[in-house]
Amino acid sequence: MAQPTTVESEVARFRRDIDQVLRERIRETIQVVLEEELSDALGCHRHDRTPTRAGYRNGSIEREITTETGNQRLRIPRGRLSRNDGTTAEFRSEILPRYARRTRRVDDAILCVYLAGGNTRRIRKAMAPLLGEENLSKSAISRVVSRLKALFAEWNSRDLSNESYAVVMLDGFHLKVRLARRVVSVPILAALGIAEDGAKRLIALQLVTSETGASWSGFVGGMLDRGLNPPRLLVTDGHGGLKKARNAWGDVEVQRCTQHKRANLLTHCPKHAHGELKRDFHAIINAANHGLAMKAYKSFLSKWSSLCPSVARSLEEAGTDLLTFYRFPKSLWRGLRTTNSLENLNREFRRRTKTQGSFSTEASALTLLYGLVAFGQITMRRIAGHQHVASMLQLAEGAA
């Protein structure tokens, strides 16, 4: 086996020296931050004598912490804080909570690897160059992942009365999950909201065994029970289950997804006439205003009732719900006439979960999907024309 050259040895030594210096600087920085935190809580620095002093220091303890640069042995300052009744209470650091053995950045890194499809073995292998495998036991990784499950449970049951959305989009997609001792493809129902600033936010997720009217009604009803305010506009496809669920929203205006309807029309049309059908349909959804769109809509029905009656019947099924987006600012038309914003999110969900094959439980599937959004693994741009979303929301509040 070849021995390292002098240059290689010098490079290796240089890297070790740099690593040692960095670790020492990080350790010193953490120590200073912990000291400052205690000083702020006491209202004075070490050895100060002030009348506003809120307690006293009480020595320190040593603790070994796993940081993003490996293990660090820290001296944790201790203190007693004065209470109004004359007693004292032990100071508790928020930067480094009691019993913590890892920094939050390390925990976040573990979660990121988990959300990227890593199991315990992959996580330990990915983090080993920084932390060393001996510093990440299986139980430690499981505790970090359980933190994500707790966050999902809190998010999934949160009060929605403080959340207002100008637009709510509803759609579903399928994932493979083990249920009743067998891996099956099951629907995941999703709701996406467009907030006042145009930001897209995931509102709710729910796994069901089938996309029936009862399933969608239960999903929508669950959001309403948690206080979700009615949106200005509801955007959906033409799924039969969704049609029944829409009734729970009362008088909310509905926009049928034009992209889903175009695909549906094409299934009723002979292939040789697809180009002509697309041109006629685009004349409806790309009109300059609502009046011209209605004219194109009627012309489409008149023409295709004789050319291909099933195409005309399919368009009539959607009705003028296809044209609701024309009532809002033109800059928003492109984003409001389809469920593409939610379709894109669902596509990302499927892409990011391909490495999983299947999920062992319903909870693990939903937790991972939530984590992908909550921890920024999937990001969503604001809707086109977001400057005009606020006016939509104000109209909804005035109508209420």
N, C-alpha and C positions, 0 to 999 in steps of 0.2 A: 504493500500500500504506500502511495507517494506521500512524503512528508511535506507539510506546508512550507512554502518559501518564506524568506525573511520579510518580504513585503506583505504577504498574507498574514503573517504573525503580527506585524505592526498594525495592520488594518483591524484585526480582531481585538488587539489590545486597545486601540483607539475607541472602538465601538463600546467596549466594556467600560472605559473611563467616562465616555459621554453618558452612557446609561446610568452609571453610578452618580454622576453629577446631577442629572435630571431627577433621579429618584430623591436625592437629598434636597434639591430645591423644592420639589413638590411636597416632601415631608415638612419642610420648614414653613411653606405657605399654608398648609393645612393647620399647623400648630398656631400660626399667627391668627388665622381666621377664627379658630376655636377660642383663643384668648380674648379676641375682640368681642365675640358673641357673649362671653361671660361678663366682660366689662360693661357692655351695653345693658345687660340684665341687672347688674349691680348699681349702675349709674355712676361708676367711677373706675379708674384704672388701678392696677396693683400699687399698693402702698399709699394711695390717696386717702385723705381724711376729709370728708365732706359731710355736711349735715343731711344731704339728700341720699346718702348711701343706703341701698335697699337690701343689705345683707353682707355676707363675708365669704371669702374664699376658704376652701376646705381641702387644700392639698391637691393631689392629682393621682390618676391611676394609669397604668400602661395597658394598651390594647393593640392587638395586631389586626390591621384592616387591609382587605384586598382592594386595591385601587386599579385604575386603568394602566398603571406602570408596574403592577405586581404588588407583593406584600409590603406593607409599611408598618413599623412599630411606632405608635404614637403615644404621646403623653397627654392624656385627656384631663383638662382642668376641672376641678369640682368646686361647688359652692352651695351656700344655703341662702335662700331668698326669704326676706321678712314678709309676713302676712299682716293683714289689718288687725287680727286678734292677738298679735304679739308673738305668735308661734312662727316657726320657719319651715320651709319646704325645700327639698333637694332640687337644685338646678338641673333641668333636662334640656340638652342640646337639641335643636331642630336640625342643625347641619349634620350632626352625627348622632342619630337617635340611640337610646339605650339598647344594648345587646346587638346593635348592628355590626356585622362583620364584613360588609362590602359597601362601597360608595354607591350612590344612586346611579351614577354614570355606568358603573359596571353592571348593575341590574338592568339598566336600559339596553346595554349592549347585548346581554343575554337574551332579552326579549326580542331584540331585532333579529338575532340569529334564529330564534324559535319561529318568529313570524315569517322568516324566509324559507321555512320548511324544515328546519333542523330538529332532530330528536336529541335526547340527552347525550348520546355518543358524539353526534356531530357538533353540538354546542361545545363540549369539552375539547374537542379537537380544534375547533376554530379559535377558541380563546386561549389555548395552551401556550402559544408563543408569547403572549402578554402576561398571563396570570399563572401559568403552570397548572398542569392537570391536578396536582395534589390540593390546590386551593378551591377547586370546584367539584364538590361531591354531587352524586345524583340527587340527594335530598336537598342540597342547596339550590340546584337548578329547579327542582320541583316547587320549592317555596317561592322562587321568583315567578314561575309560571302561574302559581296559585294566586299571586298578587294580581295578575291580569284577569283571572277569572272573577276575582272580587270586584275589580273595576267594571267588568262587563255586567255583573249582576246589579251593581249600583246604577249603571247607565240604563239598563234594560227596564228598571222599575222607577226611574226618576219622574218627578213631577214635570209635566209638559206645559203647564199653564203659563209659564214665563217665556215660552218659545213661540214666536210668531213667524209665519211663513206666508209670503205672497203666493207662492206656488208649491203644490205638493204633487210629486210624481209617484205612481205606484206601478210596480212590475215584479215579476218573479223569475227565478232561474233555478237550475237543478244542481245538486251536489250529491256525491256518493257518501252515505252514512250507514254505519252498522246499526240496524234496528231489529229487535226480536231475533238475534243471532244470525242475521243475514245482511250482507251489504246491498243496499238498494239505492236507487236514484230518487231523491225526494226534493220537492219544491222548497225554496227559501223565499219568503215574501219580504220585500224591501220597500221602504218609504224614504224618499229623498225630498228635502225641503230647500227652497230658494229663499234665503233670508233677505232682510231689507237692503243690505249692502251688496246683494247679488251673489253672495257666497253660497255654495252648495253644501248642505249638511245632512249626514245620515241621521234619520229620525228613529227608525225602528227596524228590527229584523226578527223574523219568526220562522221556524221550521214547521211545516205541516206535511201531512201524508198525501194530500192531493189539493189541487187548486179549485176547490168548489166554491160556490157562493157563500156557504157557511164559513169556510176558512177565511175568505177575504173579509166577510162581515165581522168575524171575530177579531181579525187583525186590525181593521179600521176602528171597531168598537173599543178595542183595548187602548188605542191612542186617545180616543175621545174620553174614555173613563179616566185617563191620567191628565186630562185637562187641555189637550191640544186645541188651540183656537182654529176655527174654520179658515181655510186659505181663500184667497181671491179666486184662484183657478186650480182645478184638479186635472192633471194630465194622465191619461191611462191608454192602454190598448183596448181592443175589443173583446177581451176574454169574457166568457159568459159569467164567471164568478165575480168579476169586477163590476159588471153592470148592476148586479144586485147590491153590492157593497156601497155603490155610489149613493144610494138612498140615505145612508147614515149621515151624509154631509149636508142634507137639507137642500137649500137653494144655491149651493156653490156652483159656479159655472164650470162646465166640463169641456175639455179639449181632447178629442180622440187623436191618437198618434197617427199622423199622416203617413209615416213610413210603414207602419204595420198595415194600414189600410191599402196602400199601394201594392204591397206584397200579396195581400189577400185577393185583390182584384186580379192580379196576374195569374193566380191559380185557377180562376174562372174563365180565363181567356186563352184561345188557341195561340200557340207559340208564334206563329207568323204575324199575329196582330199585336204583339207586345210593344213594339216601337210606337205604333199609333196610339195605343192605350196610354202609354207613359206620357206622350206629348199632350194628350187631352187632360190627363190628371194633373200634370204640372201647370197647365193653364189655370186650374182651380187654385192650387196652393201657392202659386207664384204671381198671382194677380197684384195689381198696383193698389187695390183697395177692396173693401168688403163687397161693394156693389158689383164690381167687375168679377169678383170671385163667384158671387151668386149667379151671375149671368153665365159664366163658364160651367158652373155646377149643373144648371138646368140644361145647357146645351149638351153636356156629357150624357145626362139621363136620356134626353131625346134621341141622341144618336145611337147609344149603345143598347137601348131598349129593343131596337130592331136588329142591330148587328150581333149582339150576344146578351140576351135578357138576364142571364145569371150575373153578369158584370154589373148591370144597372141595379139589380136587386141588392147586390153586395154594397154598392155605394149608398143606396137608400137606407140600408140598415144603419149606417153611421150617421146619416142625416146631416144637419147643419152643425153638429158638434165638431165637424172637421174644420169649420171656419171660425170658431170662437176666437182664435188668436188674433184675428183682424181687429178686434175691439180694443186692443192694447197698443202701446207705442210701437212704431214700425221697427225700431232697433231691437225689439225683443222677439219679433215674429219667428226668427230662425230657431231660437232656443225654446219657444213655447209650443211649437206645432208638433213636436215629437217627444218621445221619452228617451231620446238619445243620451241625455246626461246620466240617467240611471242605467241605461243599457251599457254605457261605457264603464260605469262602476262595476256592474255585474260581470262584464267581460274581464276586467282586472281581477275580480275575485276568482274567477275560474282559472285565469292564467297563473295567479300566485299560489293556488292550491293544487295545481297539477302534480307537484312533487309528493303530495300527501297520499295520492291514490284514493284512499277513503278515510273517513273519520270514525273513530271508535265510538263516539257518543254524540248526541245532539248538542250538548253543552260545549264540547271541544270544537265543533264546527262553527257555532255562532260566536264563540269567544275569539277564535282566530280571525274571523271576518271583521269583527269589531276592532280588534287590535291592529289590523292592517290600516284602518282609517285613523284610529285614535293616536297611533304612534308615528303617523306620517309616512308609512310605507306606501300608501296610496294617497296621492294628493289630487284635489279637484280644483280646476280653475273657476273663476266667477263666470256667471252666465253672460253671453254677449248682450250688450245693451244694459248692463247692470245699473247704470246711472238712473234708469227709469223704474227700477223695481220698487223703490220706496213709495212712489205714487200709487202703485197697485195696492200696496199694503194699506195705505191711508184710505183708499176707497172701500176696502173690505171692512175696516174698523168703522167707517161712517155708516155702512149698511147695517152693521151689527147694532 
